[in-house]
């Protein structure tokens, strides 16, 4: 498969799936990480987590730029969710701060895309504040990026009565999500309709532990800690699925839809409202390819296959 040049934008450290997605990117030869940018909450801490995981993965990743992004929602109207366990098991008490010359995530996104028109995929697995800020600052970004792939949203298709109205990444900053979906760039949306179907069980951690690498040990430790924090023996692989779709889109069924983001609803703020194209409604012109089904078994074999093979 051709190499996909990716900027990974992440709120790593709260849900373990971000760390799993980063590990999957590092273990996938089809992905060339141009940068990792962090968003939402304590971005200094999140950047340190990324830097540590890159160091654990090996010296070949030492030059991957890490950018600190926007810590608050665009309008500052919503409190930042912070679980309190971020960094545990990865960052030691003597972990140094990020250097003073650490680039801002928005600067890094804008400069990398502008310097490489048509080459960069923005893979967002957190709130969309960095991407929204970048495209507002530099509107030509939407015509120069290769694609935006995001883990976020839910369109509540099929057997979805138990799905929430709004997914976390969109709900954290609906205004930013509205900007991203309105920017006119190619979007692939990998939402809860498919990601809630892909899970990893605690007993499956042995399969990842079979390869005794520092990166696998860190990932297994974080998975075990997160399951314990959640009081369950499984967790969802939301973000790794979005990363996998960047490599192999056939893992999901994609349907062109028009997606709007609810920004004012008393109970549904952050909801993604999707509709199929209709000749009678010009507002329904597609602005995203939305994942509506997933080949669960093939994805899990892909995930475990990549993380269970020896490091190069």
Buried (B, 14 or more C-beta within 10 A) or exposed (E): EEEBBBBBBBBBBBBBBBBBBBBBBBBBEEBBBBBBBBBBBBBEBBBBBBBBBBEBBBEEBEEBBBBBBBBBBBEEEBEBEEEEBBBEEBBEEEEEEBEEEBBBBBBBBBEBBBEBEEBBBBBBBBBBBBBBBBBBEBEEBBEBBBBBBBBBBBBBBEEEEEBBBBBBBBBBBBBBBBBBBBBEBBBBBBBBBBBBBBBBEBEBBEBBBEBEBEBBBBBBBBBBBBBEBEEEEBBBBBBBBBBBBBBBBEBBBBBEBBBBBBBEEEEBBBBBBBBEEEEEEEEBEBBBBBBBBBBBEEBBEBBBEBBBEEBE
